[in-house]
Amino acid sequence: MIVNLIEFLRTRPKLLSRCGYGIVAAIVIWSLIVIDRQHVHSLLEKIPGFWSFFTIISALVLLILALAWAKTGIETNEDYYDR
């Protein structure tokens, strides 16, 4: 069942990205309605959806760093120990 879901999502990348954008938009709208910004800890928290965008940017930076780290030596040939 999970394989079918993965194949469904793999063949429809636009649907997947639109769902992601929709979730971020829903979080931003929810934060505009629910969260009280009168007692924030920093000026950046007054920006609507700041933590949503901060999370997305942090995840992308972490992904890029992990990929760069993998290229430095974690990803080796399968016959590494045979040589």
N, C-alpha and C positions, 0 to 999 in steps of 0.2 A: 504494500500500500504506500509506504513512504517513497519507494522507488518511482511509483507512478506520479506522486506529487512532485518529486524532484525533476522528473522528465517533463512534466507539464510546465513547471516554472522555467526550466531551461529553454524550452521552445518559445516562451513568451516573455522576453526580457523587458519589453515596454510595459506590460502589465505589472511586472514586479516593481519597476521603478516608479510607476504611477501610484501603486499602493504605498510605497515608501514615502513619496511626496505627500500623499493624502494623510498618512499617519503624522508626519511632521506638521502639516497644516492644522490637523485636528488638535495636536498638542499646543500649538501656538494660540489657536482660538480658545482652547480651554484655559490656557494661562492668562489670556486677556480677561476672561470672564471671572475666574475663580480666585486667582492669586492677588493678594493685597500688596501693592508696591509702596506703601507709605513708610514701611519700616525695613527697608532693604539694607544690606550690609555694604554694598559697593554701588557705584554709579552705573556699572554695567548691568546690574540686575534690574534696572529700570527699563531696559530695552525689552520689548515683548518677545518672548521666545528665545531669550539669550541662552538659557541652559540647553535648549534643544539644539541650537546651532553649535554651541560649544561642544556638545556631546558628539555631533556628527563630525566636526572638524577634528576632535581628539581621536575618534575611531579611525578616520582616514590617515592621520599622522601615524598612529600606532600600526596600521596596516602597512604603510609605506616603509616604516622602520623595520618591521618584521620581515618584509620581503627583501629589503636591502641586507639585513643580517643573514638571511637564508642564503643569499648569493655569495657571502664571504666564506662559506665553508661548511655550513650545515648541510646544504645540498651537495652531496658528492656522488661520484659514480658508484654503481652497485659493487664493482669489483675493487673497491678501495683497499680492502684488507688483503686481497689476493696478490696485490703488487708488492 
